[in-house]
Amino acid sequence: MLAAVSAVGVGLSTITIAWQSLMPHIVGRPLAGTAAILDGASYNGARAIGPIIGGALLTATTSEALFLALGVVFAVLVVPLRSRRRIGSAMPRSSERMLPALAASTRFVWNSAWTRRLLYRLSVFGVPSSCLWALLPVIA
């Protein structure tokens, strides 16, 4: 379970960085700040409201029924996405290989003082707050 949660956390951090780096290309530079604020607000809103909805559904049904319903919802959402043909892409596909791209991004983070400070601040805030969330089932 811990390995699965860690893998999901790593995946989410990677997706979040990629999404935020695409933001200026999606909305344009003048609106990038506003878009980032709205994106953060919607993300934090979902984190606040999602557990409430999940808890309400769990009290109304059994955990097995809720798990099955969640699986059906994911299947209904994923099947059309997988079967959809790509007509065109807004961004051209990169010919860069995965490992050299990871090495380049690691070099960027290592040499960027601003990025290192940002990661440090996020870690100083994120690790203790994650520990509080992890202790919530013990308290409940």
JOVEN-V605094 format. One record per residue. N is the residue number from 1. RES is the residue in one small letter. PHI is phi in whole degrees, -180 to 180 (none if undefined). OMEGA is omega in degrees with one decimal (999 if undefined). Layout:
# JOVEN-V605094
N,RES,PHI,OMEGA ; N,RES,PHI,OMEGA
This chain:
# JOVEN-V605094
1,m,none,179.0 ; 2,l,-64,178.1 ; 3,a,-65,178.6 ; 4,a,-65,178.9 ; 5,v,-65,177.7 ; 6,s,-64,179.0 ; 7,a,-63,177.9 ; 8,v,-65,178.0 ; 9,g,-62,177.7 ; 10,v,-64,178.6 ; 11,g,-62,178.8 ; 12,l,-64,178.8 ; 13,s,-66,177.8 ; 14,t,-67,-179.9 ; 15,i,-65,-179.2 ; 16,t,-63,179.0 ; 17,i,-64,179.1 ; 18,a,-64,179.8 ; 19,w,-63,-178.4 ; 20,q,-68,177.9 ; 21,s,-73,177.9 ; 22,l,-84,-174.4 ; 23,m,-53,179.5 ; 24,p,-64,178.6 ; 25,h,-77,-178.0 ; 26,i,-80,-174.4 ; 27,v,-108,-176.8 ; 28,g,92,-176.0 ; 29,r,-60,-178.0 ; 30,p,-62,-177.4 ; 31,l,-101,-175.5 ; 32,a,-63,179.5 ; 33,g,-64,178.6 ; 34,t,-64,179.2 ; 35,a,-64,178.8 ; 36,a,-66,178.3 ; 37,i,-66,178.9 ; 38,l,-66,178.3 ; 39,d,-64,177.6 ; 40,g,-64,179.7 ; 41,a,-66,179.6 ; 42,s,-68,178.7 ; 43,y,-64,179.8 ; 44,n,-69,175.2 ; 45,g,-64,178.0 ; 46,a,-65,177.9 ; 47,r,-67,-179.8 ; 48,a,-82,-174.4 ; 49,i,-86,-177.3 ; 50,g,-56,178.3 ; 51,p,-63,178.1 ; 52,i,-66,178.7 ; 53,i,-64,178.9 ; 54,g,-61,178.2 ; 55,g,-65,178.4 ; 56,a,-66,177.6 ; 57,l,-66,179.9 ; 58,l,-68,177.2 ; 59,t,-73,-179.5 ; 60,a,-84,-177.9 ; 61,t,-130,174.7 ; 62,t,-96,-179.9 ; 63,s,-66,178.7 ; 64,e,-65,179.8 ; 65,a,-65,179.5 ; 66,l,-67,177.9 ; 67,f,-64,178.2 ; 68,l,-64,179.1 ; 69,a,-63,178.1 ; 70,l,-65,176.3 ; 71,g,-62,178.5 ; 72,v,-65,179.1 ; 73,v,-61,178.2 ; 74,f,-62,179.3 ; 75,a,-63,179.6 ; 76,v,-64,-179.3 ; 77,l,-81,-174.5 ; 78,v,-81,-176.1 ; 79,v,-58,177.8 ; 80,p,-63,179.2 ; 81,l,-68,-179.5 ; 82,r,-72,-176.4 ; 83,s,-88,-178.6 ; 84,r,-74,176.5 ; 85,r,-85,175.6 ; 86,r,-84,178.4 ; 87,i,-85,178.5 ; 88,g,-163,-179.4 ; 89,s,-118,179.3 ; 90,a,-67,-179.2 ; 91,m,-117,179.4 ; 92,p,-67,178.5 ; 93,r,-71,-179.6 ; 94,s,-88,177.1 ; 95,s,-94,-179.3 ; 96,e,-72,-179.8 ; 97,r,-78,-173.4 ; 98,m,-65,-176.0 ; 99,l,-65,174.9 ; 100,p,-63,177.5 ; 101,a,-67,176.3 ; 102,l,-64,178.0 ; 103,a,-64,179.2 ; 104,a,-66,179.5 ; 105,s,-69,176.6 ; 106,t,-66,176.5 ; 107,r,-63,179.3 ; 108,f,-62,-179.3 ; 109,v,-63,-179.3 ; 110,w,-63,-176.4 ; 111,n,-96,-179.0 ; 112,s,-103,-179.6 ; 113,a,-63,-179.7 ; 114,w,-62,-179.5 ; 115,t,-67,177.8 ; 116,r,-63,177.2 ; 117,r,-63,179.2 ; 118,l,-63,178.4 ; 119,l,-64,177.5 ; 120,y,-64,-179.6 ; 121,r,-63,178.1 ; 122,l,-64,179.2 ; 123,s,-68,-179.4 ; 124,v,-64,177.7 ; 125,f,-86,-171.3 ; 126,g,-70,-176.7 ; 127,v,-65,178.0 ; 128,p,-63,179.4 ; 129,s,-69,175.4 ; 130,s,-67,177.2 ; 131,c,-63,177.3 ; 132,l,-64,177.8 ; 133,w,-65,-179.8 ; 134,a,-68,179.6 ; 135,l,-83,-177.8 ; 136,l,-57,177.9 ; 137,p,-63,178.4 ; 138,v,-66,179.4 ; 139,i,-70,-179.7 ; 140,a,-67,999
